[in-house]
Amino acid sequence: MKIRLSPLASDIVISIYVAATLLLRLKFENQTAVDPLTSILIGLSFVVMLWVLIKLRFLNPNWFGLFNPKKAK
């Protein structure tokens, strides 16, 4: 059986992950002399890890209901 998170839990995990990795990158880059290419590679690796979790369907984002398929009348 595959483990899946609910859409709301996935949204919360993704939000926390993005905020934590952004703060980690900013703190790390301020403390050390990091060139722009290294910064881009670090950010890309964090995004790829998130993308893999979504593709494996461990995370099922609902994007907090922003993209509802139902049209408002």
C-alpha positions in Angstrom: 0.0 0.0 0.0 1.3 3.4 -1.0 1.5 6.1 1.6 -0.3 9.3 0.6 -1.0 12.5 2.4 -4.4 14.2 2.2 -4.5 17.3 0.0 -4.7 19.7 3.0 -1.8 18.0 4.8 0.2 18.1 1.5 -0.5 21.8 1.2 0.7 22.4 4.7 3.8 20.2 4.3 4.7 22.0 1.0 4.3 25.4 2.6 6.5 24.5 5.6 9.1 22.9 3.3 9.3 26.0 1.0 9.5 28.4 3.9 12.1 26.3 5.8 14.3 25.7 2.7 14.1 29.4 1.8 15.2 30.5 5.3 17.9 27.8 5.3 19.3 29.1 2.0 19.2 32.7 3.1 21.0 31.9 6.3 23.6 29.7 4.7 24.3 32.2 1.9 24.6 35.1 4.3 27.2 33.2 6.4 29.3 31.9 3.5 30.4 33.4 0.3 28.2 31.6 -2.2 28.4 32.5 -5.9 25.1 32.8 -7.9 25.4 29.5 -9.8 25.8 27.6 -6.5 22.8 29.4 -5.1 20.7 28.4 -8.2 21.8 24.8 -7.9 20.9 24.6 -4.3 17.5 26.1 -4.9 17.0 23.8 -7.9 17.8 20.7 -5.8 15.2 21.7 -3.2 12.6 22.1 -5.9 13.5 18.8 -7.6 13.1 17.0 -4.2 9.6 18.5 -3.9 8.7 17.7 -7.5 9.8 14.0 -7.0 7.5 13.7 -3.9 4.6 15.0 -6.0 5.3 12.8 -8.9 5.5 9.7 -6.6 2.1 10.8 -5.4 3.2 11.0 -1.8 2.1 14.6 -1.8 -1.2 15.5 -3.3 -1.4 19.3 -3.4 -4.7 21.0 -3.7 -3.0 24.4 -3.8 -5.4 25.5 -1.0 -8.3 25.4 -3.4 -7.0 28.2 -5.6 -7.5 26.2 -8.8 -11.0 24.7 -8.5 -12.2 23.0 -11.7 -15.7 24.2 -11.0 -16.6 27.5 -12.6 -18.2 30.1 -10.4 -21.5 31.3 -11.7 
